[in-house]
C-alpha cells in the first residue's frame, strides 16, 4: 500500500513540476514582434503612401533635373511603377506580396543618381509617411530598409559603403 501511495505521489509531483516548468517557459518566451507590414496598416495603407510618394517624385525638380530620370519617367507608366513599388514595400516589410520587378541596381542603371537626388527622394518619402501619420519608429525602420538599397542606386555609394 505504501508503495502505491509513493508511486501516486511521485506521479503527481512529476506532473506539478512539468506544469510549473511549462508555465515558466511561457513566461520567459518573448512574443514574436508584429511585422512592419502590419504596423504600417497592411497593403491598402502601403499603397496609399506609395501613391502619394510617386506623385511627389514625378514633380520633384531636383530629381527631374537629371535627364536620364526625366526621360525614363516619360516612357514609364506611372500606375505600373506604383504597383511595383507597393509590392516591393509590402514584401520587404513582411507582407504577403511578391515583388517580381528588376533588382535595384538593374532598374536604376544608367540614371547616374547622385547623393543630392537620393536625399530629395528620401525627403519626399518622409513627407508621404508624415502625411499618413506613420509613427516615427515605423518610419525609421522603413527608411532603414530603403537605405540598404542606396549602394545599388546612387553613384559612388557602393564604394563609400565598402570603406
GUNU-277002 format. One record per atom (N, C-alpha, C): residue number from 0; atom name; residue in three letters; x, y, z. Coordinates in nm, 3 decimals, m for minus. Layout:
[NUM 'CA' 'ALA' [X Y Z]]
...
***
This chain:
[0 'N' 'UNK' [0.082 m0.119 0.000]]
[0 'CA' 'UNK' [0.000 0.000 0.000]]
[0 'C' 'UNK' [0.086 0.126 0.000]]
[1 'N' 'UNK' [0.194 0.125 0.082]]
[1 'CA' 'UNK' [0.283 0.240 0.088]]
[1 'C' 'UNK' [0.345 0.263 m0.049]]
[2 'N' 'UNK' [0.382 0.157 m0.116]]
[2 'CA' 'UNK' [0.445 0.167 m0.248]]
[2 'C' 'UNK' [0.350 0.233 m0.348]]
[3 'N' 'UNK' [0.225 0.195 m0.339]]
[3 'CA' 'UNK' [0.127 0.253 m0.430]]
[3 'C' 'UNK' [0.108 0.402 m0.403]]
[4 'N' 'UNK' [0.100 0.443 m0.278]]
[4 'CA' 'UNK' [0.088 0.584 m0.242]]
[4 'C' 'UNK' [0.211 0.662 m0.286]]
[5 'N' 'UNK' [0.326 0.600 m0.271]]
[5 'CA' 'UNK' [0.451 0.663 m0.311]]
[5 'C' 'UNK' [0.453 0.684 m0.462]]
[6 'N' 'UNK' [0.408 0.583 m0.537]]
[6 'CA' 'UNK' [0.403 0.594 m0.683]]
[6 'C' 'UNK' [0.307 0.705 m0.725]]
[7 'N' 'UNK' [0.191 0.711 m0.664]]
[7 'CA' 'UNK' [0.093 0.815 m0.696]]
[7 'C' 'UNK' [0.150 0.952 m0.660]]
[8 'N' 'UNK' [0.216 0.962 m0.546]]
[8 'CA' 'UNK' [0.276 1.089 m0.502]]
[8 'C' 'UNK' [0.384 1.136 m0.599]]
[9 'N' 'UNK' [0.468 1.043 m0.644]]
[9 'CA' 'UNK' [0.574 1.077 m0.738]]
[9 'C' 'UNK' [0.514 1.121 m0.871]]
[10 'N' 'UNK' [0.409 1.054 m0.916]]
[10 'CA' 'UNK' [0.343 1.088 m1.041]]
[10 'C' 'UNK' [0.281 1.228 m1.032]]
[11 'N' 'UNK' [0.215 1.256 m0.922]]
[11 'CA' 'UNK' [0.153 1.388 m0.903]]
[11 'C' 'UNK' [0.262 1.495 m0.897]]
[12 'N' 'UNK' [0.370 1.468 m0.823]]
[12 'CA' 'UNK' [0.480 1.563 m0.812]]
[12 'C' 'UNK' [0.543 1.589 m0.950]]
[13 'N' 'UNK' [0.563 1.484 m1.028]]
[13 'CA' 'UNK' [0.620 1.499 m1.162]]
[13 'C' 'UNK' [0.529 1.584 m1.250]]
[14 'N' 'UNK' [0.398 1.561 m1.236]]
[14 'CA' 'UNK' [0.301 1.639 m1.312]]
[14 'C' 'UNK' [0.306 1.786 m1.274]]
[15 'N' 'UNK' [0.312 1.814 m1.146]]
[15 'CA' 'UNK' [0.317 1.951 m1.098]]
[15 'C' 'UNK' [0.445 2.019 m1.147]]
[16 'N' 'UNK' [0.558 1.948 m1.138]]
[16 'CA' 'UNK' [0.684 2.006 m1.183]]
[16 'C' 'UNK' [0.684 2.031 m1.334]]
[17 'N' 'UNK' [0.628 1.939 m1.411]]
[17 'CA' 'UNK' [0.622 1.957 m1.556]]
[17 'C' 'UNK' [0.535 2.078 m1.591]]
[18 'N' 'UNK' [0.423 2.092 m1.522]]
[18 'CA' 'UNK' [0.334 2.206 m1.546]]
[18 'C' 'UNK' [0.404 2.337 m1.507]]
[19 'N' 'UNK' [0.471 2.337 m1.394]]
[19 'CA' 'UNK' [0.543 2.457 m1.350]]
[19 'C' 'UNK' [0.653 2.494 m1.449]]
[20 'N' 'UNK' [0.720 2.391 m1.501]]
[20 'CA' 'UNK' [0.826 2.416 m1.599]]
[20 'C' 'UNK' [0.769 2.478 m1.727]]
[21 'N' 'UNK' [0.656 2.425 m1.773]]
[21 'CA' 'UNK' [0.592 2.480 m1.892]]
[21 'C' 'UNK' [0.547 2.624 m1.870]]
[22 'N' 'UNK' [0.492 2.652 m1.753]]
[22 'CA' 'UNK' [0.448 2.788 m1.722]]
[22 'C' 'UNK' [0.567 2.883 m1.717]]
[23 'N' 'UNK' [0.678 2.839 m1.662]]
[23 'CA' 'UNK' [0.798 2.923 m1.656]]
[23 'C' 'UNK' [0.851 2.951 m1.797]]
[24 'N' 'UNK' [0.847 2.850 m1.884]]
[24 'CA' 'UNK' [0.892 2.869 m2.022]]
[24 'C' 'UNK' [0.803 2.970 m2.094]]
[25 'N' 'UNK' [0.672 2.960 m2.073]]
[25 'CA' 'UNK' [0.579 3.053 m2.137]]
[25 'C' 'UNK' [0.607 3.196 m2.096]]
[26 'N' 'UNK' [0.641 3.215 m1.968]]
[26 'CA' 'UNK' [0.667 3.350 m1.918]]
[26 'C' 'UNK' [0.796 3.407 m1.975]]
[27 'N' 'UNK' [0.895 3.322 m2.001]]
[27 'CA' 'UNK' [1.024 3.371 m2.048]]
[27 'C' 'UNK' [1.028 3.385 m2.199]]
[28 'N' 'UNK' [0.936 3.325 m2.272]]
[28 'CA' 'UNK' [0.935 3.338 m2.418]]
[28 'C' 'UNK' [0.881 3.475 m2.456]]
[29 'N' 'UNK' [0.958 3.542 m2.539]]
[29 'CA' 'UNK' [0.917 3.674 m2.587]]
[29 'C' 'UNK' [0.828 3.654 m2.709]]
[30 'N' 'UNK' [0.713 3.719 m2.711]]
[30 'CA' 'UNK' [0.626 3.703 m2.827]]
[30 'C' 'UNK' [0.695 3.760 m2.952]]
[31 'N' 'UNK' [0.665 3.699 m3.065]]
[31 'CA' 'UNK' [0.723 3.744 m3.192]]
[31 'C' 'UNK' [0.678 3.888 m3.218]]
[32 'N' 'UNK' [0.771 3.972 m3.265]]
[32 'CA' 'UNK' [0.731 4.110 m3.293]]
[32 'C' 'UNK' [0.631 4.117 m3.409]]
[33 'N' 'UNK' [0.547 4.215 m3.403]]
[33 'CA' 'UNK' [0.450 4.236 m3.511]]
[33 'C' 'UNK' [0.526 4.283 m3.634]]
[34 'N' 'UNK' [0.504 4.218 m3.748]]
[34 'CA' 'UNK' [0.576 4.261 m3.870]]
[34 'C' 'UNK' [0.548 4.408 m3.904]]
[35 'N' 'UNK' [0.648 4.473 m3.961]]
[35 'CA' 'UNK' [0.633 4.612 m4.001]]
[35 'C' 'UNK' [0.513 4.628 m4.095]]
[36 'N' 'UNK' [0.491 4.532 m4.182]]
[36 'CA' 'UNK' [0.377 4.534 m4.274]]
[36 'C' 'UNK' [0.247 4.559 m4.198]]
[37 'N' 'UNK' [0.227 4.488 m4.089]]
[37 'CA' 'UNK' [0.104 4.504 m4.010]]
[37 'C' 'UNK' [0.103 4.637 m3.936]]
[38 'N' 'UNK' [0.220 4.678 m3.885]]
[38 'CA' 'UNK' [0.226 4.806 m3.813]]
[38 'C' 'UNK' [0.202 4.924 m3.906]]
[39 'N' 'UNK' [0.230 4.905 m4.035]]
[39 'CA' 'UNK' [0.201 5.010 m4.134]]
[39 'C' 'UNK' [0.054 5.011 m4.175]]
[40 'N' 'UNK' [m0.019 4.908 m4.137]]
[40 'CA' 'UNK' [m0.161 4.903 m4.168]]
[40 'C' 'UNK' [m0.198 4.814 m4.286]]
[41 'N' 'UNK' [m0.101 4.738 m4.337]]
[41 'CA' 'UNK' [m0.130 4.644 m4.444]]
[41 'C' 'UNK' [m0.123 4.705 m4.582]]
[42 'N' 'UNK' [m0.166 4.629 m4.679]]
[42 'CA' 'UNK' [m0.150 4.662 m4.821]]
[42 'C' 'UNK' [m0.216 4.794 m4.861]]
[43 'N' 'UNK' [m0.337 4.819 m4.818]]
[43 'CA' 'UNK' [m0.407 4.941 m4.861]]
[43 'C' 'UNK' [m0.337 5.067 m4.810]]
[44 'N' 'UNK' [m0.290 5.062 m4.686]]
[44 'CA' 'UNK' [m0.219 5.178 m4.633]]
[44 'C' 'UNK' [m0.085 5.196 m4.704]]
[45 'N' 'UNK' [m0.015 5.086 m4.729]]
[45 'CA' 'UNK' [0.112 5.095 m4.802]]
[45 'C' 'UNK' [0.088 5.152 m4.941]]
[46 'N' 'UNK' [m0.016 5.105 m5.008]]
[46 'CA' 'UNK' [m0.047 5.154 m5.144]]
[46 'C' 'UNK' [m0.078 5.304 m5.143]]
[47 'N' 'UNK' [m0.146 5.351 m5.040]]
[47 'CA' 'UNK' [m0.179 5.494 m5.032]]
[47 'C' 'UNK' [m0.051 5.577 m5.015]]
[48 'N' 'UNK' [0.039 5.531 m4.929]]
[48 'CA' 'UNK' [0.165 5.602 m4.907]]
[48 'C' 'UNK' [0.247 5.602 m5.036]]
[49 'N' 'UNK' [0.257 5.487 m5.102]]
[49 'CA' 'UNK' [0.334 5.476 m5.226]]
[49 'C' 'UNK' [0.274 5.565 m5.334]]
[50 'N' 'UNK' [0.143 5.569 m5.345]]
[50 'CA' 'UNK' [0.076 5.654 m5.444]]
[50 'C' 'UNK' [0.117 5.800 m5.423]]
[51 'N' 'UNK' [0.109 5.845 m5.301]]
[51 'CA' 'UNK' [0.146 5.982 m5.267]]
[51 'C' 'UNK' [0.295 6.006 m5.296]]
[52 'N' 'UNK' [0.378 5.912 m5.259]]
[52 'CA' 'UNK' [0.523 5.922 m5.279]]
[52 'C' 'UNK' [0.559 5.933 m5.427]]
[53 'N' 'UNK' [0.503 5.847 m5.509]]
[53 'CA' 'UNK' [0.534 5.850 m5.653]]
[53 'C' 'UNK' [0.487 5.982 m5.715]]
[54 'N' 'UNK' [0.372 6.031 m5.672]]
[54 'CA' 'UNK' [0.325 6.161 m5.722]]
[54 'C' 'UNK' [0.425 6.271 m5.687]]
[55 'N' 'UNK' [0.481 6.266 m5.568]]
[55 'CA' 'UNK' [0.581 6.365 m5.527]]
[55 'C' 'UNK' [0.707 6.354 m5.613]]
[56 'N' 'UNK' [0.751 6.230 m5.639]]
[56 'CA' 'UNK' [0.872 6.210 m5.719]]
[56 'C' 'UNK' [0.856 6.266 m5.859]]
[57 'N' 'UNK' [0.739 6.248 m5.916]]
[57 'CA' 'UNK' [0.716 6.292 m6.054]]
[57 'C' 'UNK' [0.721 6.444 m6.070]]
[58 'N' 'UNK' [0.706 6.518 m5.961]]
[58 'CA' 'UNK' [0.711 6.664 m5.971]]
[58 'C' 'UNK' [0.833 6.723 m5.899]]
[59 'N' 'UNK' [0.922 6.639 m5.849]]
[59 'CA' 'UNK' [1.038 6.685 m5.775]]
[59 'C' 'UNK' [1.141 6.744 m5.872]]
[60 'N' 'UNK' [1.165 6.874 m5.862]]
[60 'CA' 'UNK' [1.255 6.942 m5.957]]
[60 'C' 'UNK' [1.399 6.895 m5.944]]
[61 'N' 'UNK' [1.444 6.861 m5.825]]
[61 'CA' 'UNK' [1.582 6.812 m5.808]]
[61 'C' 'UNK' [1.601 6.681 m5.882]]
[62 'N' 'UNK' [1.507 6.590 m5.865]]
[62 'CA' 'UNK' [1.517 6.459 m5.929]]
[62 'C' 'UNK' [1.497 6.471 m6.079]]
[63 'N' 'UNK' [1.401 6.549 m6.120]]
[63 'CA' 'UNK' [1.371 6.562 m6.263]]
[63 'C' 'UNK' [1.474 6.644 m6.340]]
[64 'N' 'UNK' [1.565 6.711 m6.270]]
[64 'CA' 'UNK' [1.674 6.781 m6.338]]
[64 'C' 'UNK' [1.772 6.680 m6.399]]
[65 'N' 'UNK' [1.769 6.557 m6.353]]
[65 'CA' 'UNK' [1.853 6.451 m6.409]]
[65 'C' 'UNK' [1.788 6.407 m6.541]]
[66 'N' 'UNK' [1.854 6.430 m6.656]]
[66 'CA' 'UNK' [1.792 6.399 m6.785]]
[66 'C' 'UNK' [1.756 6.251 m6.803]]
[67 'N' 'UNK' [1.835 6.162 m6.745]]
[67 'CA' 'UNK' [1.807 6.019 m6.758]]
[67 'C' 'UNK' [1.679 5.981 m6.684]]
[68 'N' 'UNK' [1.660 6.039 m6.569]]
[68 'CA' 'UNK' [1.538 6.012 m6.492]]
[68 'C' 'UNK' [1.418 6.074 m6.563]]
[69 'N' 'UNK' [1.433 6.196 m6.606]]
[69 'CA' 'UNK' [1.325 6.264 m6.676]]
[69 'C' 'UNK' [1.281 6.185 m6.800]]
[70 'N' 'UNK' [1.378 6.135 m6.876]]
[70 'CA' 'UNK' [1.347 6.056 m6.995]]
[70 'C' 'UNK' [1.275 5.926 m6.957]]
[71 'N' 'UNK' [1.325 5.858 m6.854]]
[71 'CA' 'UNK' [1.263 5.733 m6.810]]
[71 'C' 'UNK' [1.119 5.756 m6.765]]
[72 'N' 'UNK' [1.095 5.866 m6.697]]
[72 'CA' 'UNK' [0.960 5.897 m6.648]]
[72 'C' 'UNK' [0.864 5.918 m6.764]]
[73 'N' 'UNK' [0.913 5.973 m6.873]]
[73 'CA' 'UNK' [0.825 5.997 m6.987]]
[73 'C' 'UNK' [0.790 5.866 m7.058]]
[74 'N' 'UNK' [0.871 5.762 m7.037]]
[74 'CA' 'UNK' [0.848 5.633 m7.102]]
[74 'C' 'UNK' [0.780 5.533 m7.010]]
[75 'N' 'UNK' [0.780 5.560 m6.883]]
[75 'CA' 'UNK' [0.729 5.465 m6.784]]
[75 'C' 'UNK' [0.587 5.502 m6.744]]
[76 'N' 'UNK' [0.504 5.402 m6.737]]
[76 'CA' 'UNK' [0.366 5.426 m6.694]]
[76 'C' 'UNK' [0.361 5.434 m6.543]]
[77 'N' 'UNK' [0.312 5.546 m6.494]]
[77 'CA' 'UNK' [0.307 5.572 m6.351]]
[77 'C' 'UNK' [0.230 5.464 m6.273]]
[78 'N' 'UNK' [0.113 5.418 m6.320]]
[78 'CA' 'UNK' [0.041 5.315 m6.243]]
[78 'C' 'UNK' [0.123 5.186 m6.224]]
[79 'N' 'UNK' [0.200 5.150 m6.326]]
[79 'CA' 'UNK' [0.284 5.030 m6.314]]
[79 'C' 'UNK' [0.392 5.049 m6.211]]
[80 'N' 'UNK' [0.454 5.166 m6.210]]
[80 'CA' 'UNK' [0.557 5.196 m6.110]]
[80 'C' 'UNK' [0.499 5.191 m5.970]]
[81 'N' 'UNK' [0.381 5.250 m5.953]]
[81 'CA' 'UNK' [0.317 5.249 m5.822]]
[81 'C' 'UNK' [0.289 5.106 m5.775]]
[82 'N' 'UNK' [0.245 5.021 m5.868]]
[82 'CA' 'UNK' [0.217 4.881 m5.834]]
[82 'C' 'UNK' [0.345 4.810 m5.792]]
[83 'N' 'UNK' [0.452 4.828 m5.871]]
[83 'CA' 'UNK' [0.578 4.760 m5.841]]
[83 'C' 'UNK' [0.634 4.806 m5.706]]
[84 'N' 'UNK' [0.632 4.935 m5.680]]
[84 'CA' 'UNK' [0.686 4.987 m5.553]]
[84 'C' 'UNK' [0.600 4.939 m5.437]]
[85 'N' 'UNK' [0.470 4.935 m5.455]]
[85 'CA' 'UNK' [0.381 4.885 m5.349]]
[85 'C' 'UNK' [0.413 4.739 m5.318]]
[86 'N' 'UNK' [0.430 4.658 m5.421]]
[86 'CA' 'UNK' [0.463 4.516 m5.400]]
[86 'C' 'UNK' [0.598 4.500 m5.329]]
[87 'N' 'UNK' [0.694 4.583 m5.368]]
[87 'CA' 'UNK' [0.826 4.578 m5.305]]
[87 'C' 'UNK' [0.818 4.614 m5.157]]
[88 'N' 'UNK' [0.750 4.724 m5.127]]
[88 'CA' 'UNK' [0.738 4.766 m4.987]]
[88 'C' 'UNK' [0.662 4.661 m4.907]]
[89 'N' 'UNK' [0.557 4.609 m4.964]]
[89 'CA' 'UNK' [0.479 4.503 m4.898]]
[89 'C' 'UNK' [0.570 4.384 m4.864]]
[90 'N' 'UNK' [0.648 4.341 m4.959]]
[90 'CA' 'UNK' [0.735 4.223 m4.938]]
[90 'C' 'UNK' [0.843 4.250 m4.833]]
[91 'N' 'UNK' [0.915 4.362 m4.846]]
[91 'CA' 'UNK' [1.028 4.386 m4.756]]
[91 'C' 'UNK' [0.986 4.419 m4.614]]
[92 'N' 'UNK' [0.859 4.449 m4.594]]
[92 'CA' 'UNK' [0.810 4.477 m4.459]]
[92 'C' 'UNK' [0.743 4.355 m4.395]]
[93 'N' 'UNK' [0.752 4.241 m4.462]]
[93 'CA' 'UNK' [0.697 4.119 m4.404]]
[93 'C' 'UNK' [0.557 4.085 m4.448]]
[94 'N' 'UNK' [0.508 4.151 m4.551]]
[94 'CA' 'UNK' [0.373 4.124 m4.601]]
[94 'C' 'UNK' [0.369 4.007 m4.697]]
[95 'N' 'UNK' [0.252 3.973 m4.744]]
[95 'CA' 'UNK' [0.233 3.854 m4.829]]
[95 'C' 'UNK' [0.264 3.876 m4.977]]
[96 'N' 'UNK' [0.300 3.998 m5.016]]
[96 'CA' 'UNK' [0.322 4.028 m5.157]]
[96 'C' 'UNK' [0.455 3.972 m5.207]]
[97 'N' 'UNK' [0.461 3.957 m5.338]]
[97 'CA' 'UNK' [0.583 3.907 m5.402]]
[97 'C' 'UNK' [0.623 4.008 m5.509]]
[98 'N' 'UNK' [0.736 4.074 m5.487]]
[98 'CA' 'UNK' [0.789 4.169 m5.585]]
[98 'C' 'UNK' [0.855 4.089 m5.697]]
[99 'N' 'UNK' [0.817 4.117 m5.821]]
[99 'CA' 'UNK' [0.871 4.043 m5.935]]
[99 'C' 'UNK' [0.945 4.135 m6.033]]
[100 'N' 'UNK' [0.971 4.258 m5.990]]
[100 'CA' 'UNK' [1.040 4.353 m6.076]]
[100 'C' 'UNK' [1.190 4.330 m6.077]]
[101 'N' 'UNK' [1.258 4.418 m6.148]]
[101 'CA' 'UNK' [1.404 4.412 m6.157]]
[101 'C' 'UNK' [1.466 4.448 m6.022]]
[102 'N' 'UNK' [1.591 4.408 m6.005]]
[102 'CA' 'UNK' [1.665 4.447 m5.887]]
[102 'C' 'UNK' [1.694 4.597 m5.890]]
[103 'N' 'UNK' [1.730 4.652 m5.777]]
[103 'CA' 'UNK' [1.754 4.796 m5.768]]
[103 'C' 'UNK' [1.869 4.840 m5.858]]
[104 'N' 'UNK' [1.976 4.764 m5.860]]
[104 'CA' 'UNK' [2.091 4.801 m5.943]]
[104 'C' 'UNK' [2.052 4.804 m6.091]]
[105 'N' 'UNK' [1.983 4.701 m6.135]]
[105 'CA' 'UNK' [1.942 4.692 m6.276]]
[105 'C' 'UNK' [1.840 4.800 m6.312]]
[106 'N' 'UNK' [1.743 4.822 m6.226]]
[106 'CA' 'UNK' [1.636 4.917 m6.260]]
[106 'C' 'UNK' [1.682 5.063 m6.255]]
[107 'N' 'UNK' [1.794 5.090 m6.189]]
[107 'CA' 'UNK' [1.843 5.227 m6.181]]
[107 'C' 'UNK' [1.973 5.248 m6.261]]
[108 'N' 'UNK' [2.015 5.144 m6.333]]
[108 'CA' 'UNK' [2.138 5.154 m6.413]]
[108 'C' 'UNK' [2.126 5.264 m6.517]]
[109 'N' 'UNK' [2.231 5.340 m6.532]]
[109 'CA' 'UNK' [2.233 5.446 m6.633]]
[109 'C' 'UNK' [2.169 5.576 m6.590]]
[110 'N' 'UNK' [2.108 5.580 m6.474]]
[110 'CA' 'UNK' [2.045 5.703 m6.427]]
[110 'C' 'UNK' [2.146 5.797 m6.362]]
[111 'N' 'UNK' [2.260 5.743 m6.320]]
[111 'CA' 'UNK' [2.364 5.824 m6.255]]
[111 'C' 'UNK' [2.306 5.910 m6.142]]
[112 'N' 'UNK' [2.233 5.844 m6.054]]
[112 'CA' 'UNK' [2.166 5.913 m5.944]]
[112 'C' 'UNK' [2.270 5.959 m5.843]]
[113 'N' 'UNK' [2.260 6.087 m5.806]]
[113 'CA' 'UNK' [2.355 6.149 m5.714]]
[113 'C' 'UNK' [2.304 6.144 m5.571]]
[114 'N' 'UNK' [2.393 6.176 m5.479]]
[114 'CA' 'UNK' [2.358 6.186 m5.338]]
[114 'C' 'UNK' [2.247 6.289 m5.318]]
[115 'N' 'UNK' [2.256 6.401 m5.389]]
[115 'CA' 'UNK' [2.155 6.508 m5.380]]
[115 'C' 'UNK' [2.017 6.456 m5.424]]
[116 'N' 'UNK' [2.014 6.380 m5.532]]
[116 'CA' 'UNK' [1.886 6.324 m5.581]]
[116 'C' 'UNK' [1.832 6.220 m5.484]]
[117 'N' 'UNK' [1.923 6.140 m5.427]]
[117 'CA' 'UNK' [1.883 6.041 m5.326]]
[117 'C' 'UNK' [1.818 6.112 m5.207]]
[118 'N' 'UNK' [1.885 6.217 m5.158]]
[118 'CA' 'UNK' [1.833 6.291 m5.044]]
[118 'C' 'UNK' [1.696 6.352 m5.075]]
[119 'N' 'UNK' [1.677 6.400 m5.198]]
[119 'CA' 'UNK' [1.547 6.455 m5.238]]
[119 'C' 'UNK' [1.440 6.346 m5.236]]
[120 'N' 'UNK' [1.478 6.226 m5.280]]
[120 'CA' 'UNK' [1.383 6.113 m5.279]]
[120 'C' 'UNK' [1.345 6.078 m5.135]]
[121 'N' 'UNK' [1.445 6.070 m5.047]]
[121 'CA' 'UNK' [1.418 6.035 m4.908]]
[121 'C' 'UNK' [1.328 6.142 m4.844]]
[122 'N' 'UNK' [1.352 6.268 m4.875]]
[122 'CA' 'UNK' [1.268 6.376 m4.820]]
[122 'C' 'UNK' [1.123 6.360 m4.867]]
[123 'N' 'UNK' [1.104 6.326 m4.995]]
[123 'CA' 'UNK' [0.969 6.303 m5.045]]
[123 'C' 'UNK' [0.904 6.183 m4.976]]
[124 'N' 'UNK' [0.982 6.078 m4.956]]
[124 'CA' 'UNK' [0.930 5.958 m4.890]]
[124 'C' 'UNK' [0.887 5.991 m4.748]]
[125 'N' 'UNK' [0.971 6.065 m4.677]]
[125 'CA' 'UNK' [0.938 6.104 m4.540]]
[125 'C' 'UNK' [0.813 6.192 m4.538]]
[126 'N' 'UNK' [0.800 6.281 m4.634]]
[126 'CA' 'UNK' [0.681 6.368 m4.641]]
[126 'C' 'UNK' [0.554 6.284 m4.660]]
[127 'N' 'UNK' [0.564 6.181 m4.742]]
[127 'CA' 'UNK' [0.448 6.093 m4.762]]
[127 'C' 'UNK' [0.417 6.015 m4.635]]
[128 'N' 'UNK' [0.519 5.966 m4.568]]
[128 'CA' 'UNK' [0.498 5.894 m4.441]]
[128 'C' 'UNK' [0.435 5.986 m4.337]]
[129 'N' 'UNK' [0.483 6.110 m4.332]]
[129 'CA' 'UNK' [0.425 6.207 m4.238]]
[129 'C' 'UNK' [0.280 6.238 m4.272]]
[130 'N' 'UNK' [0.251 6.252 m4.400]]
[130 'CA' 'UNK' [0.115 6.285 m4.442]]
[130 'C' 'UNK' [0.015 6.179 m4.392]]
[131 'N' 'UNK' [0.059 6.053 m4.392]]
[131 'CA' 'UNK' [m0.030 5.945 m4.349]]
[131 'C' 'UNK' [m0.010 5.909 m4.203]]
[132 'N' 'UNK' [0.064 5.996 m4.131]]
[132 'CA' 'UNK' [0.081 5.983 m3.986]]
[132 'C' 'UNK' [0.141 5.848 m3.944]]
[133 'N' 'UNK' [0.239 5.802 m4.023]]
[133 'CA' 'UNK' [0.311 5.680 m3.987]]
[133 'C' 'UNK' [0.398 5.716 m3.866]]
[134 'N' 'UNK' [0.388 5.639 m3.757]]
[134 'CA' 'UNK' [0.465 5.670 m3.636]]
[134 'C' 'UNK' [0.617 5.667 m3.662]]
[135 'N' 'UNK' [0.689 5.747 m3.585]]
[135 'CA' 'UNK' [0.834 5.762 m3.602]]
[135 'C' 'UNK' [0.911 5.629 m3.601]]
[136 'N' 'UNK' [0.882 5.535 m3.509]]
[136 'CA' 'UNK' [0.959 5.410 m3.511]]
[136 'C' 'UNK' [0.941 5.331 m3.642]]
[137 'N' 'UNK' [0.821 5.329 m3.694]]
[137 'CA' 'UNK' [0.795 5.259 m3.820]]
[137 'C' 'UNK' [0.861 5.334 m3.937]]
[138 'N' 'UNK' [0.858 5.467 m3.931]]
[138 'CA' 'UNK' [0.926 5.545 m4.035]]
[138 'C' 'UNK' [1.075 5.514 m4.035]]
[139 'N' 'UNK' [1.136 5.514 m3.919]]
[139 'CA' 'UNK' [1.280 5.487 m3.909]]
[139 'C' 'UNK' [1.313 5.348 m3.961]]
[140 'N' 'UNK' [1.230 5.251 m3.925]]
[140 'CA' 'UNK' [1.254 5.114 m3.971]]
[140 'C' 'UNK' [1.242 5.104 m4.123]]
[141 'N' 'UNK' [1.139 5.165 m4.178]]
[141 'CA' 'UNK' [1.118 5.159 m4.323]]
[141 'C' 'UNK' [1.227 5.236 m4.399]]
[142 'N' 'UNK' [1.263 5.354 m4.350]]
[142 'CA' 'UNK' [1.369 5.431 m4.415]]
[142 'C' 'UNK' [1.502 5.355 m4.405]]
[143 'N' 'UNK' [1.521 5.282 m4.296]]
[143 'CA' 'UNK' [1.640 5.198 m4.282]]
[143 'C' 'UNK' [1.644 5.088 m4.388]]
[144 'N' 'UNK' [1.529 5.030 m4.417]]
[144 'CA' 'UNK' [1.521 4.928 m4.521]]
[144 'C' 'UNK' [1.553 4.990 m4.657]]
[145 'N' 'UNK' [1.495 5.106 m4.683]]
[145 'CA' 'UNK' [1.520 5.176 m4.809]]
[145 'C' 'UNK' [1.670 5.208 m4.821]]
[146 'N' 'UNK' [1.733 5.248 m4.712]]
[146 'CA' 'UNK' [1.874 5.286 m4.714]]
[146 'C' 'UNK' [1.965 5.170 m4.758]]
[147 'N' 'UNK' [1.920 5.047 m4.736]]
[147 'CA' 'UNK' [2.002 4.932 m4.778]]
[147 'C' 'UNK' [2.015 4.923 m4.930]]
[148 'N' 'UNK' [1.928 4.992 m5.002]]
[148 'CA' 'UNK' [1.933 4.988 m5.149]]
[148 'C' 'UNK' [2.024 5.097 m5.207]]
[149 'N' 'UNK' [2.067 5.189 m5.124]]
[149 'CA' 'UNK' [2.145 5.304 m5.171]]
[149 'C' 'UNK' [2.271 5.264 m5.248]]
[150 'N' 'UNK' [2.349 5.166 m5.203]]
[150 'CA' 'UNK' [2.469 5.130 m5.279]]
[150 'C' 'UNK' [2.439 5.082 m5.421]]
[151 'N' 'UNK' [2.319 5.030 m5.444]]
[151 'CA' 'UNK' [2.282 4.984 m5.578]]
[151 'C' 'UNK' [2.221 5.094 m5.665]]
[152 'N' 'UNK' [2.192 5.208 m5.605]]
[152 'CA' 'UNK' [2.120 5.313 m5.677]]
[152 'C' 'UNK' [2.205 5.438 m5.699]]
[153 'N' 'UNK' [2.276 5.482 m5.597]]
[153 'CA' 'UNK' [2.348 5.609 m5.601]]
[153 'C' 'UNK' [2.492 5.586 m5.651]]
[154 'N' 'UNK' [2.534 5.668 m5.748]]
[154 'CA' 'UNK' [2.670 5.655 m5.799]]
[154 'C' 'UNK' [2.769 5.688 m5.689]]
[155 'N' 'UNK' [2.868 5.603 m5.674]]
[155 'CA' 'UNK' [2.970 5.622 m5.571]]
[155 'C' 'UNK' [2.932 5.571 m5.434]]
[156 'N' 'UNK' [2.805 5.540 m5.410]]
[156 'CA' 'UNK' [2.763 5.495 m5.277]]
[156 'C' 'UNK' [2.815 5.355 m5.246]]
[157 'N' 'UNK' [2.828 5.270 m5.348]]
[157 'CA' 'UNK' [2.876 5.133 m5.324]]
[157 'C' 'UNK' [3.020 5.136 m5.275]]
[158 'N' 'UNK' [3.104 5.222 m5.333]]
[158 'CA' 'UNK' [3.242 5.228 m5.287]]
[158 'C' 'UNK' [3.251 5.294 m5.150]]
[159 'N' 'UNK' [3.165 5.390 m5.123]]
[159 'CA' 'UNK' [3.164 5.455 m4.992]]
[159 'C' 'UNK' [3.115 5.358 m4.884]]
[160 'N' 'UNK' [3.022 5.270 m4.920]]
[160 'CA' 'UNK' [2.969 5.174 m4.824]]
[160 'C' 'UNK' [3.074 5.068 m4.791]]
[161 'N' 'UNK' [3.165 5.041 m4.883]]
[161 'CA' 'UNK' [3.266 4.939 m4.862]]
[161 'C' 'UNK' [3.384 4.986 m4.778]]
[162 'N' 'UNK' [3.391 5.115 m4.746]]
[162 'CA' 'UNK' [3.503 5.170 m4.668]]
[162 'C' 'UNK' [3.492 5.134 m4.524]]
***
